[in-house]
Structures are given as C-alpha cells and as structure tokens.
C-alpha cells in the first residue's frame, strides 16, 4: 500500500539454517538489529526495515525436504522460503491438498505464513495452522537452533513450544523449516456463487449450510455489492471479463445484471461432491431459493467457471489497489455484528470515500476496505481510532489473520488486556535472557515490535 518506506544498507539471503544461525549470532554479538523477510505480501508493515535493520530474506531456502504419503498420511516437510503456490501444486500432483490457501499464494512463503498464522480461504474446513503444523525449526536471536521439527500427531512431553512461534511474527526467532499435515485431495470439488438480499439472510444461509452440508463445506466467503461492482468493472479482469460473462445461471441469465443495490452481500462456497452429495446440495440450494434466503445464484458447470468464481474473490485486493488509495483493516468480529461495522463506517466516512467489504464469513473474518482517490489525513482521522474502538467494544480482534506488524503494534490493547500484554513482553524477555549479552535490549524489542511478513 506504500504506507511504510524502508531503508537498509544490507540484505542477506541465507541458503540454509546454519547460515541463518551464523548471521543472527554475528548480529546479536554486535547489537545489530535485523528484520526477517518472506514474500513481502503482508499488509501491516512487518517486514519493512524502518529502523535501518539488516534484512534477512529466506527466499533461497525453498527446498521440499520430504513428503510421506504412505506411512504417515500427508506429512510435508519443507524450508521456510517455499512459495505457497508451489507447495499447492506439488501436493496436487501427489493427490493431496494444502490446508492453507491465500489470494497471495503466488508470492507468499510458508515460513511467513506460519509466523503470521495466516488464515485464508480454507480455514472453515481445515482450521488454523495451529492445527495443521506438526512441527517447526526456528533460530533464536543468538543463533541457537531449536529443532521442533516433529511429524507426530500426538506428543504430550511438556510445553508444545511450536505454538509460540506460530503467529509470533518473527519476534521470538526466525522459522526455517516446517512440517505440515496435509489432507488427501477430494475426489470432486465445485463452487456455488449465490446472492442474498441482506446480511441476515447470509447468516441464516451459513447456519443452514453448516447443518445440511457440514461434511462437504470447505469455504464460505462473502463480498458486498460495492465489492462486486468494483471487481466487475476494474480493468484487471481484462477482455475476458470474468466478472460478468461466466456468472450466468442455468437459464443463461447474466448474474451481474441484477440491481446490485438490492444485493448487499454475495458469497460462495466449495464442496466435495459425489452422487449423494450432489443430491444434498441441489436440495439445499432449491430450498434456499424457495425460502427466500437466496435471491439468485449459479453452480459452476466446469473447472474453468469454478476458477473464474475464485478469480473474482481473489482479485479484490488488486482491484482495490487499481481504484486508488485504500485503507485496509483485517478484523474478527462476532458474526451477528460483522456487517454493522460496515454500515456504521459508511455513515462515519460519508461521501469522502467508499467502504468496500468482503471476507471469510465462515469464520467471522471481515476485510474492511476504505477506498479513496488519494491518501488523506482527514479520511484516516475518521477511520482511526473509530474502527479499533468499535471492534474492541464488540469483543472483536483488530487482527484476524494479518498480524500486528508496525501498523497495529501499539494498538494491541484494543484486543488484549494490559495483563496479557505484560505477560507477552515478559515472555519475550525470558527468551532473550538466553542470550549471552542482553545489553542491546530495551522496551522497543518487545513481542509487539518485531514482526515477520508472509
């Protein structure tokens, strides 16, 4: 977004864990600050060297070390610099799927994904990385290598320290290797793209889908009418115009020809199908239309149409960037409150900017975007601290899956109590007490200040 500008005189690209260890040991002995980098796809400034740090980029550590699909089903062990999309392709060829999928999969790296506990499109079915990551290897600031690269589903021997590194944003050390449990690839996958007339209908539809399709439901996304209008009109869709041509129902009706002002939210979900699953799905869709929960919709007829549906959802960040300046907020909120924030933000902002909302309805994750022709301090003053105060008041989280980074480090108190933050800082210092010399540390080297971007 161009919000943070970094400056560094040195970028290092280690090729293995030993080189990471040597670099950190040297920098620590001379009190040289470092910033780890992955694919630089983060949205909170976590990988930007704003304090002239030494950059440690793990992009050359991109080897798949092993994949066990026979004895221990689907355990992948790889280095931190592996690009997520490459891992997805590798597993697809092996008959397995990655439990993590992101719009930025073509650039983001698995080490950064783990370090930020990235959520993504498949969390509803497969859960967070705290459940999928079986083990990891990490290097502490003094160069000590922690080998926690287990591949066991169960291990109750003391503290499960890997969980401290998942989502720690590089504040405790640099993740260098990861072992992940990957599920077998489903025999068939399809996508429905549906339209509801209001947010209440979307909530009810999600509940019905969980009841009647829970065993086959993989993702339940949504985008509101402003998001749909933006992604349909933005030039990045190209001459193929994926946002309109492919979205037609079985009678050939153009899905986007509907008055979008009557459709505040739209969403889709993917499912694994067999003959029984297909019958259940068709019955569910028919009932949803007849009961008024769904105003219109389409079921993908082939893989190309299914890919086009995902192209719409995954293309929203790019569409927003092309539209001008954008203020992005990644929030977790109680499901019944989620769209209230969108509507109140529109009142708060007024005509100065457009509020565009989309996200992961299945897990209560809202991506709130305020789109304007140019960055403006007056607009920002209307957004913050309003968005954080509203989220805190409604018992939400100011960071659902993007982390804190530089953007939200000082705002952690909106989601965590003072006692919790103090314990985080105390634990951070406990880790650094392992170092032979702690004279480099001050209050700026707490858990909320050192971050790693995906």
N, C-alpha and C positions, 0 to 999 in steps of 0.2 A: 504493500500500500504506500510505500515511500514515507512512512511515518518516522522511521528511525534511520539515521545515517551512521554507518560505522566507519572506523578508522583503525587500521592495523598496519604495522610495518612488516609483519611476518606471518605467513600461512604455512603450516606444516601438514603434510599428508602421510601419516604413518601407514605402513602396509601390513602390520600385524600387531598383536597385543604387546609383544616385547618392546616394539618401538614406541607405542603409546606409553608404556611404563617408563621407559628411559626419558621421554620428553617431560612427563609430569614430575618425575624425580628431579630432573635438572631445574625445571621452572620453580618447583617448590623450594629447592635449596637456595634459590636466588630471589625469592619473593616476586616472581614474575606471574602476573595474572594471566589466566587462559580462558578462552571461551570455546567449548566444543561446538562443532557444526555437523549437521547431517545433510539433508537435501535442501535446506533453506526454504521450506514450504510453510513454516509456522507463521501465525498471524499475530503474535504478541511480542515480537522482537527478541525472543530468547536467544537467538544465535548471532545477534548483531554485536560486534565489538565496539561498543560505545565508549569504553574506557581504555582504548588502545591496547587491548589484550592480544596475546599470542593466539592465533586461530589454530585449533586442532581439528582438521576435517578428516573424517573417517571414510570418505568416499571410495578410497582404494581398497578398503577391506570388504570385498564383495564376493567372497567365496561361499558356496554351499558346501558345508563340511560333511554332512551325512543326511540320509533320509531313510528311515526304517519303516517300510510299509508292510512288513510281514510279521516280525516277532512282536514289536510294539507298534501298533497301528498308527501310522501317520505322524511320526515324530520327526520334525525337521530341525536340523542344527545348522546355523549359518552365522556369518560375520555381520557386524552391525551396519556395514555400508551397503548391504544388498538392497537394491531398489524394490519396493513392494510389488510393482507390476511384474518384475522379472520372477519373483517368488510365486506370484499367482500363476504365471504361465508355466513355470516348472512343475508346480503341483497339478495343474490341469492335465499336463501330459502324463502324469503319474496316476491319474484317477482320483485326486484329492483336491480339496479347496482350501484356500487361506481363510481363516475365521475373521480376518480383517480386510475391509475394502474401503478405500477412500477416493474422493474425486482427484486428489493429488497423487495417486498411486504411481504415475509415470515419473515422478521426481523424488518423492519422499523415501526415506530409508528406514529399515526395520529398527535400527538402533534408536533413532529419533522417535519412531512410533511407540516403542516400548518406554522410552524415557519421558514421553508426554502422556502415556496411557491413552493413545488415540482411540476414538470410538468408532465412528464411521457407520456404514450402511448395514452391516450385518450383526450389530450388537444385540438386536432384539432376539435373534435365534441363538447366537453363539456366546453371548456375554462379553464382558470386557477382557482385556489382556491379562488381568489378574487371574482369570480362569484358564486362559489358553497358554500362557507362558509357563513352561515346566521348570525352566532354569535359565540362568544367565551368567556371564562372566563380566566383571567390571574392574576398572582400575581406579584406585583411590588417588587423592592428590599427591601423596608421597611416592607414588609408583607401585604401591602394593597391589598385586593382582588377587582378586577374590574369585576363586573358582567355585561357582554355584551352578555349574552347567549340568544340572541333573536332567534325566529324562523320565523320572518316575512320576506316576500319578499320585502316589502317596509317600510322604516322608515326614514323620512327626518327631524328628530328632532336634528338638529345640526350636528357636525362632526361625521362621521362614524368611530369611533376610532379603530374598529377591524382591519381595513385595515393597520393600522400602525404596528400591531403585526404580520400580515401575511407577512412572508418574512423578519422579523426583526432579525431572528436568535438568539433569546433569549436576545438581547441587551436591550430591554425595560422591560422585565419581562418573567416569565415562564407561558406558556399556559397550563392550567389544564383541561379545558373542551372545546368541540367543538360541534356546531350544523351545520349539512351539509344537503343541499338539494340533494337528490338522485333521478335520473330519473327511471321510470319503465323499467324493463328488456325488451329488444326487443324480439319479437316472434321467430326470427331466426337470426343467425349470421354465417357468413362464411368468409373465408380468401383466397385471391389470392396471390400467390408468383410469381412475374414476374421478367424478366431480360431485361435490356436495354443495348444498346451497348455504350452509352456515357451519360454524365451527362445532356447534353442539352435535350436529349430525356426524361430523368426523369422529368425535369422541365416542358416540354410540356405535358407529361402524367399527371402530377399533375394538371395542368390547365384544361385539358380535363376532368379529373375525377371530379374536383370541378364543372364544368359546367354541366356534364351529370349525375353525381352520388352524387351531393352535399347533397341531402336529406338523403342518406344512408351511406355516407362515415364516418367512425369512426376513422380510423388511417391510416397514410401514412408514412411508415418507409423506411429507406434505409440502406444498407450495401454495401461497395465496394468489389471488387474482393479479396483484401487481407484479409478483414474481413471474407468473405465467405470461403476462403481457410483455414483460421485459425480455424474457428468454425467447419469445416468439418473434420479436421484432429486431433483436440485436443482430448485427451483420455477421457475427461469428458463426451463425448457423449455416451461412453460405448459400449457394444456389439450390442445394437440395432442400433447404427449409424444413429440417427435421421437425421443427415445432408445429407444423401445420399439416403437411401432406400426409404423413404417416398416421396421424391421430384421427382415425375415422372409425366409426362403429361398423357393425356387420352390414348395415344398410348403405354404407358409403357416406354417411353424414360427416361433415367436417366438424371435429370435436371443438376446435378453437373458434368456430363461427358463433358459438353460443355467447350471449352477452356476459362477459366475464365479471361485470359488476354484480351479477346475481350469483356468482360462484366465488365467494371469498377464499375458499381453500380447495385445493385439489391434491390428490395423493395417489400412490400406487403401492402395491406390494408384490413380492415374488413368491412363488410356491413350487414345491416338487410335486409332479403330477404322475398319476397312473390312472387307470380307468375309474377306480373308486374315488380317488382324489379329484379327478375332473368332474365327476358327477356331483360331489360335495361342493366343489367350487361353483359350478353352474347353478346349483340350487341356492347357494348362498347369495350369489350375485342377483339372481331373479328375485329372491325375497327382499334384498336390499333395495332394489328398484321399486318393487310393488309397495313396500312400506314407506317409501319416500326418503329413505336415508341417502340414496344415490340418485342424482338428477340425470346423469349421463355417464357413459364410460365405454371403454373398449378393452378387449382382451387381445394381447399380442398374438398374431397369426403365425409368425415365424421369428427366427433369431434376429433378423435384421430389424424388424419392428420393435422387438424387445430391446435391442441395443439402442434404438432411437429414443425410446422412452427414458432409458437411463441417461442418454445424451442430454436430454432436457434438464434433468435434475442435476447432473454433474456439471453442466455448462453454466449454471447460475453464477458461480463466483467470477468466471471470466466475463459473463455478460454485464455484471455489476461494475467490473473494472473498466470495461469499454464505455459504460454510460457516464463515467466521470468520477468524481471523488466518492469514496464510500467509507463510512464508519461501521465497523463490524463488531458484533457482540455475540459471544457464544455462551448461552445460558441454559441452566437446568431449572425447570420450574414444575410445580405440581400441574398435572395435565389439565385440570379444570381451569387453571389460572393463566395458562400459557398465552393464549391469544388476547387476553385482557391487556397485557403489556403492549402488544402491537397497537391496539386501538387507542390506548392512552398515550402512547408515544406519538401517534399521528396528531392528536389534539395538542400535545406538548410542542411539537415541531411546527405545526401549522403549514403554510404553503411554501416555506423556505426550502423544504427537501421532501423526498418521497421515502416512505417507510416500506421496505420490502422484507417479507418474512417467509422462511422455509425452514426445513429441519427434519429431525427424526422423531416423528410423532410417537412411534412405538416405545421410545424410552424417554420422552419428555424433554428433548433437547431442541431448543429454539435457536436458530441462526437469525438474529435481528440485524438488519442492514439499513442504514440511513444513507440514501443516495442523493448527492447534490452535484451541481455543475462544477464546484471547486471547493476545496477545504476552506472552512470559515470558522473562526474562533467563536463567533456568535452562535452558530449552529451547535458546535461542540458544547458550549455552555448550557444549551438547552437539553442536551443529551446526558451529560455527566454533571453532577453525580446522580441525576434523576434515575437513570437506568439501574445503577447499583443499589440505590436506596429502595427502589421498588422491588428489586429482586430479593434483597435482604428482608424486607418487611413481609414478603410472602414465602419465606423459608426456602428460597432457591439458592443456586450456586452461580457465582459470577463467571465461572469457567467450567463448562460441561466436559469438554474434550480437548481444548487447545492449550491448556496450561495457564500459568500466570505470566511468565516472561517479564519483560520490562514494563509492559503495558499495565499489568494488574498486580505487580508485586506489592506495592504499597496499599493496595485495596483489598488485601486478603481478609481484613477484619469484617468486611461485609458478609463473608461466608463462614468464617471461623471465629470462635470465641478467643478473647485475649489469652486464656489459659492454654488453649490448643496451640495457638501461635507460639507461645513461650516454650511449650514442650517441643515443638518442631525446631526452634532455634537451639534449645538446649541439646537436643539430639544431634543436631548438626555439629555443635561444638564437641560433643563426645566423640564423633567420628574424627574430627580434626585433631583431637588430643592424641590420636595415634601417631601423629606426625612428630618427627624429632625436634622441629622448631615451629612454634605457633606464633612467633613474633609478627608474622605477616597478616594475622587475622585482626579484624575489627568488626564492628557491628554491621558493616556493609557486606560481610561474607557470610550471611545467614542463609538459611534454606530458601528464603523467598527472593534471593537476588541472583543466584547463579542458575542459568537455565540452558537447556539443550533443545534445539528445534528439530522437528522431524524433517 
